[in-house]
């Protein structure tokens, strides 16, 4: 039936339409019919870009991290020096339209794919500011490479404290983060802030391994799916000293593997959670390669925190509330996280 429909359109439609475009639209439509904002079909070219970005390589886009919002995509982070920053897009803005078409209700990754494209090409975005004011911007895409991890040593009340930021859970994220954490401790840091704000997740196993940097033993996460048996993933050992106090800094863009780490550290009483509530994503995806070179990125199961909690629609609530004011140069949420570290004996 699908081939019959495509054949008829290709032969009889009043304008010429490439068969490849019809087949791609058909595959994307099938996945979209699931009504699952996290599942998607990626063409061969899109899958290459996806793998490159996931593994910390260059990708073409405008330089924002986003999460779904009923009006479209909520901007949780803007890469410094990116086209988005230069165009004036800020954290807490909501992208409501792409090239004149509303993305309200669209699957998050499908909407994100519409924003990406070849370097040098432009995309028109409709932006709603927190104030409610709407504007339209033309943003030129560029090759980007967001740093996977960054760290710095700060001093508060004469005490050295480490801040380690992780932007995603791509391949090898745990190793790079461990290097940064060990570096900070070697420089005399008496406590660590793990900044997972705007981190939308990535690979499930990387979530387990990142949590294992701080939790030496015990359950990190369990999973189950309709066609896969329950799986329990435990800490792998070799964690940093439990005497080093830890704070996890989160916001509404903290999702998936980030929530696994946050929940595991909280449930094992290894860290205090500071910030705003997380995204609340209790499901995980699996990449299925297809014969045409594309991939199906499909939701295959749910995950549960060590205490048995599933986060679907129920985000992690911070133990200490803190929120950055984007209109100031200070990072108020980070200041609260550092103060919390000091109160924990750092």
C-alpha positions as CSV (number, residue, x, y, z in Angstrom):
1,X,0.0,0.0,0.0
2,X,2.8,2.4,0.9
3,X,4.6,1.7,-2.4
4,X,1.4,2.1,-4.3
5,X,0.7,5.5,-2.8
6,X,4.3,6.7,-3.5
7,X,4.1,5.3,-7.1
8,X,0.8,7.2,-7.7
9,X,2.2,10.5,-6.3
10,X,5.4,10.1,-8.3
11,X,3.5,9.5,-11.5
12,X,0.5,11.7,-11.3
13,X,1.1,14.6,-8.9
14,X,1.2,17.9,-10.9
15,X,4.7,18.8,-9.7
16,X,7.7,16.5,-9.8
17,X,8.6,15.1,-6.4
18,X,11.7,13.0,-5.9
19,X,10.9,9.4,-4.8
20,X,13.5,9.6,-2.2
21,X,11.7,12.6,-0.5
22,X,8.5,10.7,-0.5
23,X,10.1,7.6,1.0
24,X,11.8,9.7,3.7
25,X,8.5,11.4,4.5
26,X,6.8,8.1,4.7
27,X,9.3,6.7,7.2
28,X,9.3,9.8,9.3
29,X,5.5,9.8,9.3
30,X,5.3,6.2,10.5
31,X,7.5,7.0,13.5
32,X,5.6,10.3,14.2
33,X,2.4,8.3,14.3
34,X,3.6,6.8,17.6
35,X,3.0,10.1,19.3
36,X,6.3,9.7,21.2
37,X,8.4,12.8,21.3
38,X,11.6,10.8,21.8
39,X,11.4,8.4,18.9
40,X,12.5,9.4,15.4
41,X,13.7,8.1,12.1
42,X,17.0,9.6,10.9
43,X,18.1,9.6,7.2
44,X,21.7,8.4,6.4
45,X,23.0,12.0,6.5
46,X,21.1,12.8,9.7
47,X,22.4,9.7,11.4
48,X,26.0,10.6,10.5
49,X,25.5,14.1,12.1
50,X,23.8,12.5,15.1
51,X,26.7,10.1,15.8
52,X,29.2,12.9,15.3
53,X,27.4,15.2,17.8
54,X,26.9,12.4,20.3
55,X,30.6,11.5,20.3
56,X,31.7,15.1,20.8
57,X,32.6,15.9,17.2
58,X,31.7,18.9,15.0
59,X,28.1,19.4,14.1
60,X,26.2,22.0,12.1
61,X,23.6,24.0,13.9
62,X,23.0,27.3,15.8
63,X,24.4,26.4,19.2
64,X,21.6,25.8,21.6
65,X,20.5,23.0,24.0
66,X,16.7,22.6,24.2
67,X,14.0,20.5,25.8
68,X,10.4,20.1,24.8
69,X,7.9,22.7,25.9
70,X,4.2,22.9,25.0
71,X,4.8,25.8,22.7
72,X,7.9,24.3,21.1
73,X,11.5,24.1,22.4
74,X,12.7,25.7,25.6
75,X,16.3,27.0,25.3
76,X,18.3,25.6,28.3
77,X,21.8,26.6,27.2
78,X,23.5,28.7,24.5
79,X,27.0,27.9,23.4
80,X,29.3,31.0,23.8
81,X,30.3,32.5,20.5
82,X,27.6,30.5,18.6
83,X,25.3,31.9,15.9
84,X,22.5,31.7,18.5
85,X,24.3,33.9,21.0
86,X,25.2,36.4,18.3
87,X,21.6,36.5,17.2
88,X,20.5,37.3,20.7
89,X,18.9,34.0,21.7
90,X,19.0,33.5,25.4
91,X,18.4,30.8,28.0
92,X,14.7,30.6,28.8
93,X,13.6,31.7,25.4
94,X,11.2,29.4,23.6
95,X,11.5,28.5,19.9
96,X,7.9,28.3,18.7
97,X,8.4,28.2,15.0
98,X,10.9,27.2,12.3
99,X,10.8,28.7,8.8
100,X,7.4,30.1,9.5
101,X,5.9,26.8,10.7
102,X,4.8,26.2,14.3
103,X,6.6,23.4,16.1
104,X,4.1,23.3,19.0
105,X,3.4,19.7,19.8
106,X,6.1,18.3,17.5
107,X,8.5,15.6,18.7
108,X,11.4,17.4,20.3
109,X,14.1,15.7,18.2
110,X,12.1,16.2,15.0
111,X,11.8,19.9,15.8
112,X,15.5,20.1,16.5
113,X,16.3,18.4,13.2
114,X,14.5,21.2,11.4
115,X,16.8,23.8,13.0
116,X,20.0,22.0,12.0
117,X,21.3,22.1,8.5
118,X,24.3,22.8,6.3
119,X,26.8,25.3,7.5
120,X,26.3,28.7,5.9
121,X,22.6,28.2,5.3
122,X,20.1,30.2,7.4
123,X,17.0,29.2,9.4
124,X,14.2,31.5,10.4
125,X,13.1,31.1,14.0
126,X,10.2,32.5,15.9
127,X,11.2,33.2,19.5
128,X,9.1,33.9,22.5
129,X,10.9,35.6,25.4
130,X,10.0,34.9,29.0
131,X,8.2,38.3,29.0
132,X,5.9,36.9,26.3
133,X,7.3,39.2,23.6
134,X,7.7,37.4,20.2
135,X,10.3,38.1,17.6
136,X,11.5,36.5,14.4
137,X,15.2,35.9,13.7
138,X,17.2,34.7,10.8
139,X,20.2,32.7,12.1
140,X,23.0,31.4,10.0
141,X,24.1,27.8,10.8
142,X,27.7,27.0,11.5
143,X,30.0,24.2,12.4
144,X,30.1,23.9,16.1
145,X,31.8,21.8,18.7
146,X,30.4,22.1,22.2
147,X,33.0,21.2,24.9
148,X,32.0,17.9,26.5
149,X,33.5,18.8,29.8
150,X,34.9,21.9,31.4
151,X,36.1,22.5,34.9
152,X,37.5,25.3,37.0
153,X,38.7,25.9,40.6
154,X,37.1,28.6,42.6
155,X,37.7,29.9,46.1
156,X,34.9,30.7,48.6
157,X,35.7,31.9,52.1
158,X,39.3,30.7,51.7
159,X,38.2,27.2,50.6
160,X,39.1,25.7,47.2
161,X,36.1,24.2,45.4
162,X,35.8,22.5,42.1
163,X,33.2,23.0,39.4
164,X,32.9,20.3,36.7
165,X,30.5,20.8,33.9
166,X,29.3,18.0,31.7
167,X,27.3,18.9,28.5
168,X,26.2,15.5,27.3
169,X,26.6,11.7,27.8
170,X,28.4,10.9,24.6
171,X,30.9,8.1,24.1
172,X,33.8,8.5,26.6
173,X,32.1,11.2,28.7
174,X,32.9,9.4,32.0
175,X,36.6,9.3,31.2
176,X,36.8,12.9,30.3
177,X,34.8,13.9,33.4
178,X,37.0,11.7,35.6
179,X,40.1,13.5,34.3
180,X,38.6,16.9,35.2
181,X,37.5,15.7,38.7
182,X,40.9,14.2,39.4
183,X,42.6,17.4,38.2
184,X,40.4,19.6,40.5
185,X,41.1,17.3,43.5
186,X,44.8,17.4,42.7
187,X,44.6,21.2,42.8
188,X,43.3,21.1,46.3
189,X,39.5,21.2,45.8
190,X,37.7,20.2,49.0
191,X,34.4,19.6,47.3
192,X,32.9,19.2,43.8
193,X,29.9,20.8,42.1
194,X,28.8,18.6,39.2
195,X,27.0,21.0,36.9
196,X,24.4,19.1,34.8
197,X,22.3,22.0,33.8
198,X,21.1,21.9,30.2
199,X,22.5,18.3,29.8
200,X,19.8,16.4,27.9
201,X,21.5,13.0,28.4
202,X,22.9,10.5,25.9
203,X,24.1,7.0,26.4
204,X,22.6,5.0,29.3
205,X,25.9,3.2,30.0
206,X,27.7,6.5,30.3
207,X,25.2,7.6,32.9
208,X,26.1,4.5,34.9
209,X,29.8,5.2,34.5
210,X,29.5,8.9,35.4
211,X,27.6,8.0,38.6
212,X,30.3,5.5,39.4
213,X,32.8,8.3,39.6
214,X,31.1,9.3,42.9
215,X,29.2,6.1,44.0
216,X,31.6,3.2,44.7
217,X,29.0,0.4,45.0
218,X,25.3,-0.2,44.8
219,X,22.5,0.0,42.2
220,X,22.7,2.9,39.8
221,X,19.7,2.3,37.6
222,X,17.4,-0.5,36.6
223,X,15.5,-0.8,33.2
224,X,12.8,-2.8,31.7
225,X,10.9,-2.9,28.4
226,X,8.2,-4.8,26.5
227,X,10.7,-7.1,24.8
228,X,13.7,-6.9,27.1
229,X,14.0,-8.4,30.6
230,X,14.7,-6.2,33.7
231,X,18.3,-5.1,33.8
232,X,20.1,-3.8,36.9
233,X,23.2,-1.7,36.4
234,X,25.5,-1.3,39.4
235,X,28.4,1.0,40.2
236,X,31.6,-0.2,38.7
237,X,33.9,0.7,41.6
238,X,36.9,3.1,41.8
239,X,34.9,6.1,42.9
240,X,36.6,9.2,44.5
241,X,36.8,9.4,48.3
242,X,33.3,9.4,49.9
243,X,34.8,12.2,52.2
244,X,34.7,14.6,49.3
245,X,31.3,16.4,49.5
246,X,29.4,16.7,46.2
247,X,26.6,18.9,44.9
248,X,24.7,18.2,41.7
249,X,23.4,21.4,40.0
250,X,20.3,20.8,37.8
251,X,17.6,22.6,35.9
252,X,14.7,21.9,33.6
253,X,17.1,20.9,30.9
254,X,18.6,18.1,33.0
255,X,17.2,14.9,31.4
256,X,17.6,11.2,30.8
257,X,21.1,10.0,31.7
258,X,21.6,13.3,33.7
259,X,18.6,12.4,35.8
260,X,20.0,8.9,36.3
261,X,23.2,10.3,37.7
262,X,21.4,12.9,39.8
263,X,19.0,10.3,41.2
264,X,21.7,7.8,41.9
265,X,23.8,10.3,43.8
266,X,20.8,11.5,45.8
267,X,19.4,8.0,46.6
268,X,22.9,6.9,47.8
269,X,23.1,10.1,50.0
270,X,26.3,10.9,48.0
271,X,25.2,14.4,46.9
272,X,22.8,17.2,47.5
273,X,20.7,18.2,44.6
274,X,20.6,22.0,44.0
275,X,18.7,24.0,41.4
276,X,15.2,23.7,39.9
277,X,13.3,20.6,39.0
278,X,14.7,18.4,36.3
279,X,13.0,17.5,33.0
280,X,11.3,14.2,34.1
281,X,12.2,11.7,31.4
282,X,11.7,8.1,32.6
283,X,12.2,6.3,29.3
284,X,15.3,5.5,27.2
285,X,16.0,4.9,23.5
286,X,17.8,2.4,21.4
287,X,19.5,3.0,18.1
288,X,18.5,0.4,15.4
289,X,20.5,0.6,12.1
290,X,18.4,0.3,9.0
291,X,19.4,-1.3,5.6
292,X,19.3,2.1,3.8
293,X,22.0,3.6,6.1
294,X,19.5,5.5,8.3
295,X,18.6,4.6,11.9
296,X,15.6,4.3,14.0
297,X,16.0,6.0,17.4
298,X,13.2,4.4,19.3
299,X,12.0,4.3,22.9
300,X,12.3,0.7,24.1
301,X,11.9,0.9,27.8
302,X,11.6,2.7,31.1
303,X,14.4,3.3,33.7
304,X,14.1,3.4,37.5
305,X,16.3,5.1,40.1
306,X,17.8,3.1,42.9
307,X,14.8,3.9,45.2
308,X,12.4,2.5,42.5
309,X,11.3,5.9,41.2
310,X,10.4,6.3,37.5
311,X,10.6,9.9,36.4
312,X,8.2,10.0,33.5
313,X,6.2,13.1,34.2
314,X,7.7,13.3,37.7
315,X,11.0,15.3,37.6
316,X,13.5,15.2,40.4
317,X,12.9,18.0,42.8
318,X,16.0,19.8,44.2
319,X,16.8,19.5,47.9
320,X,18.0,23.1,47.8
321,X,16.2,25.5,45.4
322,X,18.2,27.8,43.3
323,X,17.8,29.5,39.9
324,X,20.0,31.7,37.8
325,X,18.9,35.1,36.8
326,X,19.7,35.4,33.1
327,X,19.6,39.2,33.3
328,X,22.6,39.4,35.6
329,X,26.3,38.6,35.1
330,X,26.3,36.5,38.3
331,X,25.4,32.8,38.3
332,X,23.1,32.8,41.3
333,X,22.4,29.0,41.1
334,X,26.1,28.2,41.1
335,X,26.6,30.5,44.0
336,X,24.0,28.6,46.0
337,X,25.6,25.3,45.0
338,X,29.0,26.4,46.2
339,X,27.5,27.7,49.5
340,X,25.8,24.3,49.9
341,X,29.2,22.6,49.4
342,X,30.6,24.8,52.2
343,X,27.8,23.8,54.5
344,X,28.5,20.1,53.8
345,X,32.0,20.6,55.3
346,X,34.1,21.3,52.2
